Amino acid sequence: MNILLKKGDYQTNAMLTNITSKVADPKSLSKFREHWQESLTGPQDGMWETFRDTAEHWTFTANDQLIGYACVSEEHGLIQFYLSPKWRHVAVETLRGFIKREAITKGIVGTNNPIFLSAALELMQSVEVDTYLFTDQVQVVVEEKAGDFMPAKEADLDRLVGFYHQSIGAPESWLRGYLGNHVQRGEVFFLQQQDTIIGACEVRKSTSNDTIADLGMVVSPDFRRQGYGAFLLGKAKAVAHEWARAPICSCEKDNIGSTQSIQKNGFRSTHQLLRVTF
């Protein structure tokens, strides 16, 4: 039996949805953010969760009831969109109205985010892969490397800040806060030979999903293309399993070296983050 909606019925439902003002405290949307997390078909990259937490949050209402929300980054790009199940039949019109009202021309949407992706598909003008999202799918053995592999302590922070700054160019002031937090949580490890840091890796426990750990690694420019990246990522993967968490990681599409190290450790990309224009 087919149930047909008349055009007028659809327009009436669409007109009931309204965009409200920005949300002062995103924590007030915690229940909706939990529902969004449950709607994903694959784990979310931790870096983009951080971007979401610092983004502007907007809400959608219908009949004076909250039905969903959206997040807009500092660069004015749409990075999250969610509607409750009852109102997903007007997702395209709601999203269309929001990007028109806020003059949004770009966004990042994951293939693991079906609600956002299905609505964006009808509105996007162009699309390209920005980032590969990897999950652990194959058990492998990675070549061992000489040196001392150890968890970072607070006494190592100054050395690690200098190492990260020289290796990836991030500001030392930012690195001190970022690494200080993860060192305190026991989530940073490094490999050294004598007093030289060869590389470091992170096993970041997700704060929104207690079943996963987000991995990252940095190798000194002097020791790249020698297998240290794969070794460090393998160590991070082992730590995640010891913590009974599923390891995930990601890298930008054009980062060939990181992609190879990730794949050598048995990670495969089932989902991607797509850069779209509206």
C-alpha positions as CSV (number, residue, x, y, z in Angstrom):
1,M,0.0,0.0,0.0
2,N,1.5,3.4,-1.1
3,I,0.8,6.5,0.9
4,L,1.1,9.7,-1.1
5,L,1.6,13.1,0.4
6,K,0.2,16.0,-1.4
7,K,2.5,18.9,-2.2
8,G,0.5,21.2,0.1
9,D,0.9,18.8,3.0
10,Y,4.7,18.8,2.6
11,Q,4.9,22.5,2.3
12,T,2.8,22.9,5.5
13,N,5.2,20.6,7.4
14,A,8.2,22.4,6.0
15,M,6.9,25.8,7.0
16,L,6.5,24.6,10.6
17,T,10.3,24.3,11.1
18,N,12.1,27.4,12.2
19,I,15.7,28.4,12.7
20,T,16.3,29.9,16.1
21,S,19.2,32.0,17.4
22,K,22.6,30.7,18.3
23,V,22.9,28.4,21.4
24,A,24.9,30.0,24.2
25,D,25.7,26.7,25.9
26,P,26.1,23.7,23.5
27,K,25.8,21.4,26.6
28,S,22.1,22.2,26.5
29,L,22.0,20.0,23.4
30,S,23.7,17.0,25.0
31,K,20.7,14.7,24.5
32,F,20.5,15.6,20.8
33,R,24.2,15.2,20.4
34,E,23.9,11.7,21.9
35,H,21.2,10.9,19.4
36,W,23.4,12.2,16.6
37,Q,26.3,10.0,17.8
38,E,23.9,7.0,17.8
39,S,22.9,7.8,14.2
40,L,26.4,7.4,12.8
41,T,27.4,4.3,10.8
42,G,31.0,4.6,11.8
43,P,33.1,6.3,14.6
44,Q,33.7,10.0,14.3
45,D,37.2,11.5,14.0
46,G,38.3,13.1,17.3
47,M,39.7,16.2,15.7
48,W,36.3,17.0,14.1
49,E,34.6,16.5,17.4
50,T,36.9,19.2,18.8
51,F,36.0,21.5,15.9
52,R,32.3,20.8,16.6
53,D,32.7,21.6,20.3
54,T,34.2,25.0,19.5
55,A,31.7,25.8,16.6
56,E,28.6,27.9,16.7
57,H,25.5,25.9,17.5
58,W,22.1,26.6,16.0
59,T,18.8,24.9,16.8
60,F,15.7,24.0,14.7
61,T,12.2,24.0,16.2
62,A,8.7,22.9,15.0
63,N,5.5,23.7,16.9
64,D,7.7,25.4,19.5
65,Q,9.6,22.1,20.1
66,L,13.3,21.5,19.6
67,I,13.8,19.1,16.7
68,G,17.4,19.4,15.7
69,Y,20.6,21.5,15.5
70,A,23.5,22.5,13.2
71,C,27.1,23.5,13.8
72,V,29.0,26.2,11.9
73,S,32.8,26.4,12.2
74,E,34.9,29.5,12.7
75,E,35.5,29.5,8.9
76,H,31.7,29.7,8.4
77,G,31.5,26.1,7.1
78,L,28.7,23.7,8.0
79,I,30.2,20.8,10.0
80,Q,27.1,19.1,11.6
81,F,23.4,18.9,10.9
82,Y,20.9,16.7,12.7
83,L,17.1,16.4,12.8
84,S,15.0,14.0,15.0
85,P,13.4,11.1,13.2
86,K,9.9,12.6,13.1
87,W,11.1,15.6,11.1
88,R,13.6,14.1,8.7
89,H,11.1,14.2,5.8
90,V,11.8,18.0,5.8
91,A,15.6,17.7,6.2
92,V,16.4,19.0,2.7
93,E,14.1,22.0,3.1
94,T,15.3,22.8,6.6
95,L,19.0,22.6,5.5
96,R,18.3,24.6,2.4
97,G,16.7,27.4,4.5
98,F,19.5,27.4,7.0
99,I,22.4,27.7,4.5
100,K,20.5,30.4,2.6
101,R,19.7,32.4,5.7
102,E,23.3,32.2,7.0
103,A,24.9,32.5,3.5
104,I,26.8,29.2,4.0
105,T,28.7,28.1,0.9
106,K,30.8,25.2,2.1
107,G,30.8,22.3,4.6
108,I,32.4,19.1,5.7
109,V,30.2,16.0,5.9
110,G,31.2,12.4,6.7
111,T,30.0,9.4,4.8
112,N,29.4,7.9,8.2
113,N,26.8,10.6,8.9
114,P,23.7,9.5,6.8
115,I,21.3,12.2,8.0
116,F,23.5,15.1,7.1
117,L,24.9,13.4,3.9
118,S,21.5,12.5,2.5
119,A,20.2,16.1,2.9
120,A,23.4,17.7,1.6
121,L,23.4,15.5,-1.6
122,E,20.4,17.3,-3.0
123,L,22.0,20.7,-2.3
124,M,25.7,20.4,-3.0
125,Q,27.3,21.9,-6.1
126,S,30.6,20.1,-5.8
127,V,32.2,17.4,-3.6
128,E,35.7,16.0,-3.0
129,V,37.3,13.7,-0.5
130,D,39.1,15.7,2.3
131,T,40.0,13.1,4.9
132,Y,40.1,9.3,5.1
133,L,38.6,7.8,8.3
134,F,40.3,4.5,9.3
135,T,39.3,1.7,11.5
136,D,41.3,-1.3,12.6
137,Q,40.4,-4.3,10.3
138,V,43.5,-6.5,9.7
139,Q,45.9,-8.0,12.2
140,V,49.5,-7.3,11.2
141,V,53.0,-7.5,12.5
142,V,55.1,-4.3,12.2
143,E,58.9,-4.3,12.1
144,E,60.4,-3.4,15.4
145,K,62.7,-0.4,15.8
146,A,65.6,0.2,18.1
147,G,65.2,2.7,20.9
148,D,63.3,3.2,24.2
149,F,59.5,3.4,23.8
150,M,57.9,4.9,26.9
151,P,54.9,6.8,28.2
152,A,55.5,10.6,28.5
153,K,55.6,12.2,32.0
154,E,55.2,15.8,33.0
155,A,59.0,16.1,33.2
156,D,59.1,15.3,29.4
157,L,56.7,18.1,28.4
158,D,59.3,20.7,27.5
159,R,61.2,18.3,25.3
160,L,58.0,17.1,23.6
161,V,56.7,20.6,23.0
162,G,60.0,21.5,21.3
163,F,59.9,18.2,19.3
164,Y,56.4,18.7,18.0
165,H,57.1,22.4,17.2
166,Q,60.1,21.4,15.1
167,S,58.4,18.5,13.5
168,I,54.9,19.9,12.6
169,G,55.3,23.7,13.1
170,A,52.5,24.1,15.6
171,P,52.8,27.1,18.0
172,E,54.6,26.2,21.2
173,S,51.9,28.0,23.3
174,W,49.2,25.8,21.8
175,L,51.3,22.7,22.1
176,R,51.9,23.2,25.7
177,G,48.2,23.2,26.5
178,Y,47.4,20.4,24.1
179,L,50.2,18.0,25.0
180,G,50.0,18.9,28.7
181,N,46.4,17.7,28.8
182,H,47.1,14.4,27.1
183,V,50.3,13.8,29.0
184,Q,48.4,14.2,32.2
185,R,45.8,11.7,31.0
186,G,48.6,9.2,30.1
187,E,47.8,9.3,26.4
188,V,51.2,10.3,25.0
189,F,54.1,8.0,24.3
190,F,57.5,8.5,22.6
191,L,60.5,6.7,21.1
192,Q,64.0,7.9,21.8
193,Q,67.5,6.8,21.0
194,Q,69.9,8.0,23.6
195,D,68.6,11.6,24.2
196,T,67.1,12.1,20.7
197,I,63.3,11.9,20.3
198,I,62.6,9.9,17.1
199,G,58.9,10.2,17.2
200,A,55.8,10.3,19.4
201,C,52.3,8.8,19.3
202,E,49.0,9.6,21.0
203,V,46.3,7.3,22.2
204,R,43.4,9.7,22.9
205,K,40.5,8.2,24.8
206,S,37.3,9.5,23.2
207,T,35.2,11.5,25.7
208,S,32.0,10.9,23.7
209,N,32.4,7.2,22.9
210,D,34.1,5.1,25.6
211,T,34.6,2.2,23.2
212,I,37.2,3.9,20.9
213,A,40.6,5.6,21.1
214,D,41.8,8.1,18.5
215,L,45.4,7.5,17.4
216,G,48.0,10.0,16.1
217,M,51.8,10.0,15.5
218,V,54.6,12.4,14.7
219,V,58.0,11.5,13.4
220,S,61.1,13.8,13.3
221,P,61.9,15.0,9.8
222,D,65.3,13.5,10.2
223,F,63.9,10.0,10.6
224,R,61.0,9.9,8.1
225,R,60.6,7.3,5.3
226,Q,62.4,4.7,7.6
227,G,59.4,2.9,9.0
228,Y,59.2,4.8,12.3
229,G,55.7,6.1,11.6
230,A,54.3,2.6,11.1
231,F,56.2,1.4,14.2
232,L,54.8,4.2,16.4
233,L,51.3,3.7,15.1
234,G,51.5,0.0,15.8
235,K,52.6,0.7,19.3
236,A,49.6,3.1,19.7
237,K,47.3,0.4,18.3
238,A,48.6,-2.1,20.9
239,V,48.0,0.3,23.7
240,A,44.4,1.0,22.6
241,H,43.7,-2.8,22.6
242,E,45.3,-3.0,26.1
243,W,42.8,-0.4,27.2
244,A,39.9,-2.4,25.6
245,R,39.2,0.4,23.1
246,A,38.9,0.1,19.3
247,P,41.6,2.1,17.7
248,I,40.7,4.6,14.9
249,C,42.7,7.2,13.1
250,S,42.5,9.6,10.1
251,C,44.6,11.5,7.7
252,E,44.1,14.0,4.9
253,K,43.7,12.6,1.4
254,D,47.0,14.0,0.1
255,N,49.2,12.8,3.1
256,I,50.6,9.8,1.3
257,G,53.2,8.9,3.9
258,S,50.7,8.8,6.8
259,T,48.3,6.8,4.7
260,Q,50.9,4.2,4.0
261,S,51.9,3.9,7.7
262,I,48.2,3.6,8.6
263,Q,47.5,0.9,6.1
264,K,50.7,-1.1,7.1
265,N,49.1,-1.4,10.5
266,G,45.9,-3.0,9.2
267,F,43.7,0.1,9.2
268,R,41.3,0.5,6.3
269,S,39.1,3.4,5.2
270,T,35.5,2.6,4.9
271,H,34.3,6.2,5.4
272,Q,35.6,9.6,4.4
273,L,35.0,13.3,5.3
274,L,33.8,15.1,2.2
275,R,34.4,18.8,1.4
276,V,31.3,20.1,-0.3
277,T,30.2,23.4,-1.7
278,F,26.5,24.6,-1.7
